């Protein structure tokens, strides 16, 4: 876990608009990393994608990062934050499914 420098809370991988970043859900701090278009196509493992604040409702998308990165970009284009997690860590995550 990488801690937030502002509040020491855990950072999560997130996407907003075209940016891939680390985000602290606790205090809202953002740490820009790079372009999502540069990172998304290189992710070769399954990810579960959640809308920030709606994690309890389950993922909005599950799939291999390199196969779903464009859909993730579309979902984040409205400015909302999407959290990315390893899909294997999410019980009941349906494989390769857009919800």
KEBAKOL-744438 format. One record per atom (N, C-alpha, C, O): x, y, z; residue in one letter; chain; residue number from 1; atom name. Coordinates in Angstrom, 1 decimal. Example, Ala and Ser with C-alpha at 12.3 -4.5 7.8 and 13.67 -1.06 7.14 Angstrom:
% residues 2
+--------+--------+--------+---+---+-----+----+
:      x :      y :      z : r : c :   k :  a :
+--------+--------+--------+---+---+-----+----+
:   13.2 :   -5.7 :    7.8 : A : A :   1 :  N :
:   12.3 :   -4.5 :    7.8 : A : A :   1 : CA :
:   13.2 :   -3.3 :    7.8 : A : A :   1 :  C :
:   14.2 :   -3.3 :    8.5 : A : A :   1 :  O :
:   12.8 :   -2.2 :    7.1 : S : A :   2 :  N :
:   13.7 :   -1.1 :    7.1 : S : A :   2 : CA :
:   12.9 :    0.0 :    7.9 : S : A :   2 :  C :
:   13.4 :    1.1 :    8.0 : S : A :   2 :  O :
+--------+--------+--------+---+---+-----+----+
END
This chain:
% residues 99
+--------+--------+--------+---+---+-----+----+
:      x :      y :      z : r : c :   k :  a :
+--------+--------+--------+---+---+-----+----+
:    0.8 :   -1.2 :    0.0 : X : A :   1 :  N :
:    0.0 :    0.0 :    0.0 : X : A :   1 : CA :
:    0.9 :    1.2 :    0.0 : X : A :   1 :  C :
:    1.9 :    1.3 :    0.7 : X : A :   1 :  O :
:    0.5 :    2.2 :   -0.8 : X : A :   2 :  N :
:    1.2 :    3.5 :   -0.9 : X : A :   2 : CA :
:    0.3 :    4.5 :   -0.1 : X : A :   2 :  C :
:   -0.8 :    4.6 :   -0.4 : X : A :   2 :  O :
:    0.9 :    5.1 :    1.0 : X : A :   3 :  N :
:    0.1 :    6.0 :    1.8 : X : A :   3 : CA :
:    0.0 :    7.4 :    1.1 : X : A :   3 :  C :
:    0.9 :    7.9 :    0.4 : X : A :   3 :  O :
:   -1.1 :    8.1 :    1.4 : X : A :   4 :  N :
:   -1.3 :    9.5 :    0.9 : X : A :   4 : CA :
:   -0.4 :   10.4 :    1.8 : X : A :   4 :  C :
:   -0.3 :   10.2 :    3.0 : X : A :   4 :  O :
:    0.3 :   11.3 :    1.1 : X : A :   5 :  N :
:    1.2 :   12.2 :    1.9 : X : A :   5 : CA :
:    0.4 :   13.2 :    2.7 : X : A :   5 :  C :
:    0.9 :   13.8 :    3.6 : X : A :   5 :  O :
:   -0.9 :   13.4 :    2.3 : X : A :   6 :  N :
:   -1.7 :   14.4 :    3.1 : X : A :   6 : CA :
:   -2.4 :   13.9 :    4.3 : X : A :   6 :  C :
:   -2.4 :   14.5 :    5.3 : X : A :   6 :  O :
:   -2.9 :   12.6 :    4.2 : X : A :   7 :  N :
:   -3.7 :   12.1 :    5.3 : X : A :   7 : CA :
:   -3.2 :   10.7 :    5.8 : X : A :   7 :  C :
:   -3.8 :   10.1 :    6.7 : X : A :   7 :  O :
:   -2.3 :   10.1 :    5.0 : X : A :   8 :  N :
:   -1.8 :    8.8 :    5.3 : X : A :   8 : CA :
:   -2.7 :    7.6 :    5.0 : X : A :   8 :  C :
:   -2.5 :    6.5 :    5.3 : X : A :   8 :  O :
:   -3.8 :    8.0 :    4.3 : X : A :   9 :  N :
:   -4.8 :    7.0 :    3.9 : X : A :   9 : CA :
:   -4.2 :    6.2 :    2.7 : X : A :   9 :  C :
:   -3.3 :    6.6 :    2.1 : X : A :   9 :  O :
:   -4.8 :    5.0 :    2.3 : X : A :  10 :  N :
:   -4.4 :    4.2 :    1.2 : X : A :  10 : CA :
:   -4.7 :    4.8 :   -0.1 : X : A :  10 :  C :
:   -5.8 :    5.3 :   -0.3 : X : A :  10 :  O :
:   -3.8 :    4.8 :   -1.1 : X : A :  11 :  N :
:   -4.0 :    5.3 :   -2.4 : X : A :  11 : CA :
:   -4.6 :    4.2 :   -3.3 : X : A :  11 :  C :
:   -4.2 :    3.0 :   -3.1 : X : A :  11 :  O :
:   -5.5 :    4.5 :   -4.2 : X : A :  12 :  N :
:   -6.0 :    3.5 :   -5.1 : X : A :  12 : CA :
:   -5.6 :    3.9 :   -6.5 : X : A :  12 :  C :
:   -5.5 :    5.1 :   -6.8 : X : A :  12 :  O :
:   -5.5 :    3.0 :   -7.5 : X : A :  13 :  N :
:   -5.3 :    3.3 :   -8.9 : X : A :  13 : CA :
:   -6.7 :    3.8 :   -9.4 : X : A :  13 :  C :
:   -7.7 :    3.2 :   -9.1 : X : A :  13 :  O :
:   -6.7 :    4.9 :  -10.2 : X : A :  14 :  N :
:   -7.9 :    5.5 :  -10.6 : X : A :  14 : CA :
:   -7.7 :    6.1 :  -12.0 : X : A :  14 :  C :
:   -6.6 :    6.3 :  -12.5 : X : A :  14 :  O :
:   -8.8 :    6.3 :  -12.7 : X : A :  15 :  N :
:   -8.8 :    6.9 :  -14.0 : X : A :  15 : CA :
:   -9.8 :    8.0 :  -14.0 : X : A :  15 :  C :
:  -10.9 :    7.8 :  -13.5 : X : A :  15 :  O :
:   -9.5 :    9.2 :  -14.5 : X : A :  16 :  N :
:  -10.4 :   10.3 :  -14.7 : X : A :  16 : CA :
:  -10.1 :   10.9 :  -16.0 : X : A :  16 :  C :
:   -8.9 :   11.2 :  -16.3 : X : A :  16 :  O :
:  -11.1 :   11.2 :  -16.8 : X : A :  17 :  N :
:  -10.9 :   11.7 :  -18.2 : X : A :  17 : CA :
:   -9.8 :   10.9 :  -18.8 : X : A :  17 :  C :
:  -10.0 :    9.6 :  -18.9 : X : A :  17 :  O :
:   -8.7 :   11.4 :  -19.3 : X : A :  18 :  N :
:   -7.7 :   10.6 :  -19.9 : X : A :  18 : CA :
:   -6.5 :   10.4 :  -19.1 : X : A :  18 :  C :
:   -5.4 :   10.0 :  -19.6 : X : A :  18 :  O :
:   -6.6 :   10.6 :  -17.8 : X : A :  19 :  N :
:   -5.5 :   10.4 :  -16.9 : X : A :  19 : CA :
:   -5.5 :    9.2 :  -16.0 : X : A :  19 :  C :
:   -6.6 :    8.8 :  -15.5 : X : A :  19 :  O :
:   -4.4 :    8.5 :  -15.9 : X : A :  20 :  N :
:   -4.2 :    7.4 :  -14.9 : X : A :  20 : CA :
:   -3.5 :    8.1 :  -13.7 : X : A :  20 :  C :
:   -2.5 :    8.7 :  -13.9 : X : A :  20 :  O :
:   -4.1 :    7.9 :  -12.5 : X : A :  21 :  N :
:   -3.6 :    8.5 :  -11.3 : X : A :  21 : CA :
:   -3.7 :    7.7 :  -10.1 : X : A :  21 :  C :
:   -4.4 :    6.6 :  -10.1 : X : A :  21 :  O :
:   -3.1 :    8.1 :   -9.1 : X : A :  22 :  N :
:   -3.3 :    7.5 :   -7.7 : X : A :  22 : CA :
:   -4.2 :    8.5 :   -7.0 : X : A :  22 :  C :
:   -4.0 :    9.7 :   -7.1 : X : A :  22 :  O :
:   -5.2 :    8.0 :   -6.3 : X : A :  23 :  N :
:   -6.2 :    8.8 :   -5.7 : X : A :  23 : CA :
:   -6.4 :    8.4 :   -4.2 : X : A :  23 :  C :
:   -6.4 :    7.2 :   -4.0 : X : A :  23 :  O :
:   -6.6 :    9.3 :   -3.3 : X : A :  24 :  N :
:   -6.9 :    9.0 :   -2.0 : X : A :  24 : CA :
:   -8.4 :    9.2 :   -1.8 : X : A :  24 :  C :
:   -8.8 :   10.4 :   -1.8 : X : A :  24 :  O :
:   -9.2 :    8.2 :   -1.7 : X : A :  25 :  N :
:  -10.6 :    8.4 :   -1.5 : X : A :  25 : CA :
:  -11.0 :    9.1 :   -0.2 : X : A :  25 :  C :
:  -12.0 :    9.7 :    0.0 : X : A :  25 :  O :
:  -10.1 :    9.0 :    0.8 : X : A :  26 :  N :
:  -10.4 :    9.5 :    2.1 : X : A :  26 : CA :
:  -10.3 :   11.1 :    2.1 : X : A :  26 :  C :
:  -11.2 :   11.7 :    2.6 : X : A :  26 :  O :
:   -9.3 :   11.7 :    1.5 : X : A :  27 :  N :
:   -9.2 :   13.1 :    1.5 : X : A :  27 : CA :
:   -9.4 :   13.8 :    0.1 : X : A :  27 :  C :
:   -9.4 :   15.0 :    0.0 : X : A :  27 :  O :
:   -9.4 :   12.9 :   -1.0 : X : A :  28 :  N :
:   -9.6 :   13.5 :   -2.3 : X : A :  28 : CA :
:   -8.3 :   13.9 :   -3.0 : X : A :  28 :  C :
:   -8.4 :   14.5 :   -4.1 : X : A :  28 :  O :
:   -7.2 :   13.7 :   -2.4 : X : A :  29 :  N :
:   -5.9 :   14.1 :   -3.1 : X : A :  29 : CA :
:   -5.7 :   13.2 :   -4.3 : X : A :  29 :  C :
:   -5.9 :   12.0 :   -4.3 : X : A :  29 :  O :
:   -5.2 :   13.8 :   -5.3 : X : A :  30 :  N :
:   -4.8 :   13.1 :   -6.6 : X : A :  30 : CA :
:   -3.4 :   13.3 :   -6.9 : X : A :  30 :  C :
:   -2.8 :   14.3 :   -6.7 : X : A :  30 :  O :
:   -2.8 :   12.2 :   -7.4 : X : A :  31 :  N :
:   -1.4 :   12.2 :   -7.8 : X : A :  31 : CA :
:   -1.3 :   11.7 :   -9.2 : X : A :  31 :  C :
:   -1.4 :   10.5 :   -9.4 : X : A :  31 :  O :
:   -1.2 :   12.6 :  -10.2 : X : A :  32 :  N :
:   -1.2 :   12.2 :  -11.6 : X : A :  32 : CA :
:    0.0 :   11.4 :  -11.9 : X : A :  32 :  C :
:    1.2 :   11.7 :  -11.5 : X : A :  32 :  O :
:   -0.2 :   10.3 :  -12.6 : X : A :  33 :  N :
:    0.9 :    9.4 :  -13.0 : X : A :  33 : CA :
:    1.3 :    9.6 :  -14.5 : X : A :  33 :  C :
:    2.4 :    9.9 :  -14.8 : X : A :  33 :  O :
:    0.3 :    9.4 :  -15.3 : X : A :  34 :  N :
:    0.6 :    9.4 :  -16.8 : X : A :  34 : CA :
:   -0.8 :    9.3 :  -17.5 : X : A :  34 :  C :
:   -1.8 :    9.4 :  -16.9 : X : A :  34 :  O :
:   -0.7 :    9.2 :  -18.8 : X : A :  35 :  N :
:   -1.9 :    9.1 :  -19.6 : X : A :  35 : CA :
:   -2.5 :    7.7 :  -19.5 : X : A :  35 :  C :
:   -1.8 :    6.7 :  -19.6 : X : A :  35 :  O :
:   -3.8 :    7.6 :  -19.4 : X : A :  36 :  N :
:   -4.5 :    6.3 :  -19.4 : X : A :  36 : CA :
:   -4.2 :    5.6 :  -20.7 : X : A :  36 :  C :
:   -4.1 :    4.4 :  -20.7 : X : A :  36 :  O :
:   -4.2 :    6.3 :  -21.8 : X : A :  37 :  N :
:   -3.9 :    5.7 :  -23.1 : X : A :  37 : CA :
:   -2.6 :    5.1 :  -23.2 : X : A :  37 :  C :
:   -2.4 :    4.1 :  -24.0 : X : A :  37 :  O :
:   -1.6 :    5.5 :  -22.4 : X : A :  38 :  N :
:   -0.3 :    4.9 :  -22.3 : X : A :  38 : CA :
:   -0.2 :    3.7 :  -21.5 : X : A :  38 :  C :
:    0.5 :    2.7 :  -21.7 : X : A :  38 :  O :
:   -1.0 :    3.6 :  -20.4 : X : A :  39 :  N :
:   -1.0 :    2.6 :  -19.4 : X : A :  39 : CA :
:   -2.0 :    1.5 :  -19.7 : X : A :  39 :  C :
:   -1.7 :    0.3 :  -19.7 : X : A :  39 :  O :
:   -3.3 :    1.9 :  -20.0 : X : A :  40 :  N :
:   -4.4 :    0.9 :  -20.2 : X : A :  40 : CA :
:   -4.1 :   -0.3 :  -21.1 : X : A :  40 :  C :
:   -4.3 :   -1.4 :  -20.8 : X : A :  40 :  O :
:   -3.5 :    0.0 :  -22.3 : X : A :  41 :  N :
:   -3.3 :   -1.1 :  -23.3 : X : A :  41 : CA :
:   -2.2 :   -2.1 :  -22.8 : X : A :  41 :  C :
:   -2.0 :   -3.1 :  -23.4 : X : A :  41 :  O :
:   -1.4 :   -1.7 :  -21.8 : X : A :  42 :  N :
:   -0.3 :   -2.6 :  -21.4 : X : A :  42 : CA :
:   -0.7 :   -3.5 :  -20.2 : X : A :  42 :  C :
:    0.1 :   -4.3 :  -19.7 : X : A :  42 :  O :
:   -1.9 :   -3.3 :  -19.7 : X : A :  43 :  N :
:   -2.4 :   -4.1 :  -18.5 : X : A :  43 : CA :
:   -2.9 :   -5.5 :  -19.0 : X : A :  43 :  C :
:   -3.9 :   -5.6 :  -19.6 : X : A :  43 :  O :
:   -2.1 :   -6.5 :  -18.7 : X : A :  44 :  N :
:   -2.4 :   -7.9 :  -19.2 : X : A :  44 : CA :
:   -3.1 :   -8.8 :  -18.1 : X : A :  44 :  C :
:   -3.0 :  -10.0 :  -18.3 : X : A :  44 :  O :
:   -3.6 :   -8.2 :  -17.1 : X : A :  45 :  N :
:   -4.4 :   -9.0 :  -16.1 : X : A :  45 : CA :
:   -5.8 :   -8.4 :  -16.0 : X : A :  45 :  C :
:   -6.1 :   -7.3 :  -16.4 : X : A :  45 :  O :
:   -6.7 :   -9.2 :  -15.3 : X : A :  46 :  N :
:   -8.0 :   -8.8 :  -15.2 : X : A :  46 : CA :
:   -8.2 :   -7.7 :  -14.1 : X : A :  46 :  C :
:   -7.6 :   -7.8 :  -13.1 : X : A :  46 :  O :
:   -9.0 :   -6.7 :  -14.5 : X : A :  47 :  N :
:   -9.2 :   -5.6 :  -13.5 : X : A :  47 : CA :
:  -10.7 :   -5.5 :  -13.3 : X : A :  47 :  C :
:  -11.5 :   -5.8 :  -14.2 : X : A :  47 :  O :
:  -11.1 :   -5.1 :  -12.1 : X : A :  48 :  N :
:  -12.5 :   -4.7 :  -11.8 : X : A :  48 : CA :
:  -12.5 :   -3.2 :  -11.7 : X : A :  48 :  C :
:  -11.6 :   -2.6 :  -11.0 : X : A :  48 :  O :
:  -13.5 :   -2.6 :  -12.3 : X : A :  49 :  N :
:  -13.5 :   -1.1 :  -12.4 : X : A :  49 : CA :
:  -14.8 :   -0.7 :  -11.6 : X : A :  49 :  C :
:  -15.9 :   -1.2 :  -11.8 : X : A :  49 :  O :
:  -14.6 :    0.2 :  -10.6 : X : A :  50 :  N :
:  -15.6 :    0.7 :   -9.7 : X : A :  50 : CA :
:  -15.8 :    2.2 :   -9.9 : X : A :  50 :  C :
:  -14.7 :    2.9 :  -10.0 : X : A :  50 :  O :
:  -17.0 :    2.7 :   -9.8 : X : A :  51 :  N :
:  -17.2 :    4.2 :   -9.7 : X : A :  51 : CA :
:  -16.9 :    4.6 :   -8.2 : X : A :  51 :  C :
:  -17.3 :    3.9 :   -7.3 : X : A :  51 :  O :
:  -16.1 :    5.6 :   -8.0 : X : A :  52 :  N :
:  -15.8 :    6.1 :   -6.6 : X : A :  52 : CA :
:  -17.1 :    6.4 :   -5.9 : X : A :  52 :  C :
:  -18.0 :    7.1 :   -6.4 : X : A :  52 :  O :
:  -17.2 :    5.9 :   -4.7 : X : A :  53 :  N :
:  -18.4 :    6.1 :   -3.8 : X : A :  53 : CA :
:  -19.5 :    5.0 :   -4.1 : X : A :  53 :  C :
:  -20.5 :    5.0 :   -3.3 : X : A :  53 :  O :
:  -19.3 :    4.2 :   -5.1 : X : A :  54 :  N :
:  -20.3 :    3.2 :   -5.4 : X : A :  54 : CA :
:  -19.7 :    1.8 :   -5.4 : X : A :  54 :  C :
:  -20.2 :    0.9 :   -6.0 : X : A :  54 :  O :
:  -18.6 :    1.6 :   -4.6 : X : A :  55 :  N :
:  -17.9 :    0.3 :   -4.6 : X : A :  55 : CA :
:  -18.8 :   -0.8 :   -4.1 : X : A :  55 :  C :
:  -18.7 :   -1.9 :   -4.5 : X : A :  55 :  O :
:  -19.7 :   -0.5 :   -3.2 : X : A :  56 :  N :
:  -20.6 :   -1.5 :   -2.6 : X : A :  56 : CA :
:  -21.6 :   -2.1 :   -3.6 : X : A :  56 :  C :
:  -22.0 :   -3.2 :   -3.4 : X : A :  56 :  O :
:  -21.8 :   -1.4 :   -4.7 : X : A :  57 :  N :
:  -22.8 :   -1.9 :   -5.7 : X : A :  57 : CA :
:  -22.1 :   -2.8 :   -6.7 : X : A :  57 :  C :
:  -22.8 :   -3.4 :   -7.5 : X : A :  57 :  O :
:  -20.8 :   -2.9 :   -6.6 : X : A :  58 :  N :
:  -20.1 :   -3.9 :   -7.5 : X : A :  58 : CA :
:  -19.4 :   -3.2 :   -8.6 : X : A :  58 :  C :
:  -19.7 :   -2.0 :   -8.8 : X : A :  58 :  O :
:  -18.6 :   -3.9 :   -9.4 : X : A :  59 :  N :
:  -17.9 :   -3.3 :  -10.5 : X : A :  59 : CA :
:  -18.8 :   -2.9 :  -11.7 : X : A :  59 :  C :
:  -19.8 :   -3.5 :  -11.9 : X : A :  59 :  O :
:  -18.4 :   -1.9 :  -12.4 : X : A :  60 :  N :
:  -19.2 :   -1.5 :  -13.6 : X : A :  60 : CA :
:  -18.6 :   -2.1 :  -14.8 : X : A :  60 :  C :
:  -19.2 :   -2.2 :  -15.9 : X : A :  60 :  O :
:  -17.4 :   -2.7 :  -14.6 : X : A :  61 :  N :
:  -16.7 :   -3.4 :  -15.7 : X : A :  61 : CA :
:  -15.6 :   -4.3 :  -15.2 : X : A :  61 :  C :
:  -14.9 :   -4.0 :  -14.2 : X : A :  61 :  O :
:  -15.5 :   -5.5 :  -15.8 : X : A :  62 :  N :
:  -14.5 :   -6.4 :  -15.4 : X : A :  62 : CA :
:  -13.9 :   -7.0 :  -16.7 : X : A :  62 :  C :
:  -14.6 :   -7.4 :  -17.6 : X : A :  62 :  O :
:  -12.6 :   -7.0 :  -16.8 : X : A :  63 :  N :
:  -12.0 :   -7.6 :  -18.0 : X : A :  63 : CA :
:  -10.5 :   -7.4 :  -18.0 : X : A :  63 :  C :
:   -9.9 :   -6.8 :  -17.1 : X : A :  63 :  O :
:   -9.8 :   -8.0 :  -19.0 : X : A :  64 :  N :
:   -8.4 :   -7.8 :  -19.2 : X : A :  64 : CA :
:   -8.1 :   -6.3 :  -19.5 : X : A :  64 :  C :
:   -8.8 :   -5.8 :  -20.4 : X : A :  64 :  O :
:   -7.2 :   -5.6 :  -18.8 : X : A :  65 :  N :
:   -7.0 :   -4.2 :  -19.0 : X : A :  65 : CA :
:   -6.8 :   -3.8 :  -20.4 : X : A :  65 :  C :
:   -7.3 :   -2.9 :  -20.9 : X : A :  65 :  O :
:   -5.9 :   -4.6 :  -21.1 : X : A :  66 :  N :
:   -5.6 :   -4.3 :  -22.5 : X : A :  66 : CA :
:   -6.8 :   -4.4 :  -23.4 : X : A :  66 :  C :
:   -6.8 :   -3.8 :  -24.5 : X : A :  66 :  O :
:   -7.8 :   -5.2 :  -23.0 : X : A :  67 :  N :
:   -9.0 :   -5.4 :  -23.9 : X : A :  67 : CA :
:  -10.1 :   -4.4 :  -23.5 : X : A :  67 :  C :
:  -11.0 :   -4.2 :  -24.4 : X : A :  67 :  O :
:  -10.1 :   -3.9 :  -22.3 : X : A :  68 :  N :
:  -11.2 :   -3.0 :  -21.9 : X : A :  68 : CA :
:  -10.8 :   -1.5 :  -21.7 : X : A :  68 :  C :
:  -11.6 :   -0.7 :  -21.3 : X : A :  68 :  O :
:   -9.6 :   -1.2 :  -22.0 : X : A :  69 :  N :
:   -9.1 :    0.1 :  -21.6 : X : A :  69 : CA :
:   -9.9 :    1.2 :  -22.3 : X : A :  69 :  C :
:  -10.0 :    2.3 :  -21.7 : X : A :  69 :  O :
:  -10.3 :    1.0 :  -23.5 : X : A :  70 :  N :
:  -11.1 :    2.1 :  -24.2 : X : A :  70 : CA :
:  -12.4 :    2.3 :  -23.6 : X : A :  70 :  C :
:  -12.9 :    3.4 :  -23.5 : X : A :  70 :  O :
:  -13.1 :    1.2 :  -23.1 : X : A :  71 :  N :
:  -14.4 :    1.3 :  -22.4 : X : A :  71 : CA :
:  -14.1 :    2.0 :  -21.1 : X : A :  71 :  C :
:  -15.0 :    2.8 :  -20.7 : X : A :  71 :  O :
:  -13.0 :    1.8 :  -20.4 : X : A :  72 :  N :
:  -12.7 :    2.5 :  -19.1 : X : A :  72 : CA :
:  -12.6 :    4.0 :  -19.4 : X : A :  72 :  C :
:  -13.1 :    4.8 :  -18.7 : X : A :  72 :  O :
:  -11.9 :    4.3 :  -20.5 : X : A :  73 :  N :
:  -11.7 :    5.7 :  -20.9 : X : A :  73 : CA :
:  -13.1 :    6.4 :  -21.1 : X : A :  73 :  C :
:  -13.3 :    7.5 :  -20.7 : X : A :  73 :  O :
:  -14.0 :    5.7 :  -21.8 : X : A :  74 :  N :
:  -15.3 :    6.2 :  -22.1 : X : A :  74 : CA :
:  -16.1 :    6.4 :  -20.8 : X : A :  74 :  C :
:  -16.7 :    7.5 :  -20.6 : X : A :  74 :  O :
:  -16.0 :    5.5 :  -19.9 : X : A :  75 :  N :
:  -16.7 :    5.6 :  -18.6 : X : A :  75 : CA :
:  -16.2 :    6.7 :  -17.7 : X : A :  75 :  C :
:  -17.0 :    7.4 :  -17.0 : X : A :  75 :  O :
:  -14.9 :    7.1 :  -17.9 : X : A :  76 :  N :
:  -14.3 :    8.1 :  -17.1 : X : A :  76 : CA :
:  -14.4 :    9.5 :  -17.8 : X : A :  76 :  C :
:  -14.0 :   10.5 :  -17.2 : X : A :  76 :  O :
:  -14.9 :    9.5 :  -19.0 : X : A :  77 :  N :
:  -14.9 :   10.8 :  -19.8 : X : A :  77 : CA :
:  -15.8 :   11.8 :  -19.2 : X : A :  77 :  C :
:  -15.7 :   13.0 :  -19.6 : X : A :  77 :  O :
:  -16.8 :   11.5 :  -18.3 : X : A :  78 :  N :
:  -17.7 :   12.4 :  -17.7 : X : A :  78 : CA :
:  -17.0 :   13.1 :  -16.5 : X : A :  78 :  C :
:  -17.7 :   14.0 :  -15.9 : X : A :  78 :  O :
:  -15.8 :   12.8 :  -16.2 : X : A :  79 :  N :
:  -15.1 :   13.4 :  -15.1 : X : A :  79 : CA :
:  -15.2 :   12.6 :  -13.8 : X : A :  79 :  C :
:  -14.6 :   13.0 :  -12.8 : X : A :  79 :  O :
:  -16.0 :   11.5 :  -13.8 : X : A :  80 :  N :
:  -16.1 :   10.7 :  -12.6 : X : A :  80 : CA :
:  -14.8 :   10.0 :  -12.4 : X : A :  80 :  C :
:  -14.0 :    9.7 :  -13.3 : X : A :  80 :  O :
:  -14.5 :    9.6 :  -11.1 : X : A :  81 :  N :
:  -13.3 :    8.8 :  -10.8 : X : A :  81 : CA :
:  -13.7 :    7.3 :  -10.9 : X : A :  81 :  C :
:  -14.7 :    6.9 :  -10.3 : X : A :  81 :  O :
:  -12.9 :    6.5 :  -11.5 : X : A :  82 :  N :
:  -13.0 :    5.1 :  -11.6 : X : A :  82 : CA :
:  -11.8 :    4.5 :  -10.9 : X : A :  82 :  C :
:  -10.7 :    4.8 :  -11.1 : X : A :  82 :  O :
:  -12.1 :    3.5 :   -9.9 : X : A :  83 :  N :
:  -11.1 :    2.8 :   -9.2 : X : A :  83 : CA :
:  -10.8 :    1.5 :   -9.9 : X : A :  83 :  C :
:  -11.7 :    0.8 :  -10.4 : X : A :  83 :  O :
:   -9.5 :    1.1 :  -10.0 : X : A :  84 :  N :
:   -9.1 :   -0.1 :  -10.7 : X : A :  84 : CA :
:   -8.6 :   -1.1 :   -9.6 : X : A :  84 :  C :
:   -7.7 :   -0.7 :   -8.8 : X : A :  84 :  O :
:   -9.0 :   -2.3 :   -9.6 : X : A :  85 :  N :
:   -8.5 :   -3.3 :   -8.7 : X : A :  85 : CA :
:   -8.3 :   -4.6 :   -9.4 : X : A :  85 :  C :
:   -8.9 :   -4.8 :  -10.5 : X : A :  85 :  O :
:   -7.4 :   -5.4 :   -8.9 : X : A :  86 :  N :
:   -7.2 :   -6.7 :   -9.5 : X : A :  86 : CA :
:   -8.6 :   -7.5 :   -9.4 : X : A :  86 :  C :
:   -9.1 :   -7.6 :   -8.3 : X : A :  86 :  O :
:   -9.1 :   -8.0 :  -10.5 : X : A :  87 :  N :
:  -10.4 :   -8.7 :  -10.5 : X : A :  87 : CA :
:  -10.4 :   -9.9 :   -9.6 : X : A :  87 :  C :
:  -11.5 :  -10.2 :   -9.0 : X : A :  87 :  O :
:   -9.3 :  -10.6 :   -9.5 : X : A :  88 :  N :
:   -9.3 :  -11.8 :   -8.6 : X : A :  88 : CA :
:   -9.5 :  -11.5 :   -7.2 : X : A :  88 :  C :
:   -9.9 :  -12.3 :   -6.4 : X : A :  88 :  O :
:   -9.3 :  -10.2 :   -6.8 : X : A :  89 :  N :
:   -9.5 :   -9.8 :   -5.4 : X : A :  89 : CA :
:  -10.9 :   -9.5 :   -5.1 : X : A :  89 :  C :
:  -11.3 :   -9.2 :   -3.9 : X : A :  89 :  O :
:  -11.8 :   -9.4 :   -6.1 : X : A :  90 :  N :
:  -13.2 :   -9.1 :   -5.9 : X : A :  90 : CA :
:  -14.0 :  -10.3 :   -6.0 : X : A :  90 :  C :
:  -14.3 :  -10.8 :   -7.1 : X : A :  90 :  O :
:  -14.6 :  -10.8 :   -4.9 : X : A :  91 :  N :
:  -15.4 :  -12.0 :   -4.9 : X : A :  91 : CA :
:  -16.7 :  -11.7 :   -5.8 : X : A :  91 :  C :
:  -17.3 :  -10.7 :   -5.7 : X : A :  91 :  O :
:  -17.0 :  -12.7 :   -6.6 : X : A :  92 :  N :
:  -18.2 :  -12.6 :   -7.4 : X : A :  92 : CA :
:  -18.1 :  -11.7 :   -8.7 : X : A :  92 :  C :
:  -19.1 :  -11.5 :   -9.3 : X : A :  92 :  O :
:  -16.9 :  -11.2 :   -9.0 : X : A :  93 :  N :
:  -16.7 :  -10.4 :  -10.2 : X : A :  93 : CA :
:  -16.9 :  -11.3 :  -11.4 : X : A :  93 :  C :
:  -16.1 :  -12.3 :  -11.6 : X : A :  93 :  O :
:  -17.8 :  -10.9 :  -12.2 : X : A :  94 :  N :
:  -18.1 :  -11.7 :  -13.4 : X : A :  94 : CA :
:  -16.9 :  -11.5 :  -14.4 : X : A :  94 :  C :
:  -16.4 :  -10.4 :  -14.5 : X : A :  94 :  O :
:  -16.5 :  -12.5 :  -15.1 : X : A :  95 :  N :
:  -15.3 :  -12.4 :  -16.0 : X : A :  95 : CA :
:  -15.7 :  -11.6 :  -17.3 : X : A :  95 :  C :
:  -16.7 :  -11.8 :  -17.9 : X : A :  95 :  O :
:  -14.8 :  -10.7 :  -17.7 : X : A :  96 :  N :
:  -14.9 :  -10.0 :  -18.9 : X : A :  96 : CA :
:  -16.3 :   -9.5 :  -19.3 : X : A :  96 :  C :
:  -16.9 :   -9.8 :  -20.3 : X : A :  96 :  O :
:  -16.9 :   -8.7 :  -18.4 : X : A :  97 :  N :
:  -18.3 :   -8.3 :  -18.5 : X : A :  97 : CA :
:  -18.4 :   -6.8 :  -18.3 : X : A :  97 :  C :
:  -17.9 :   -6.2 :  -17.4 : X : A :  97 :  O :
:  -19.1 :   -6.2 :  -19.2 : X : A :  98 :  N :
:  -19.5 :   -4.8 :  -19.0 : X : A :  98 : CA :
:  -20.9 :   -4.8 :  -18.4 : X : A :  98 :  C :
:  -21.8 :   -5.5 :  -18.9 : X : A :  98 :  O :
:  -21.0 :   -4.0 :  -17.4 : X : A :  99 :  N :
:  -22.3 :   -4.0 :  -16.6 : X : A :  99 : CA :
:  -23.1 :   -2.8 :  -17.0 : X : A :  99 :  C :
:  -24.2 :   -2.6 :  -16.5 : X : A :  99 :  O :
+--------+--------+--------+---+---+-----+----+
END
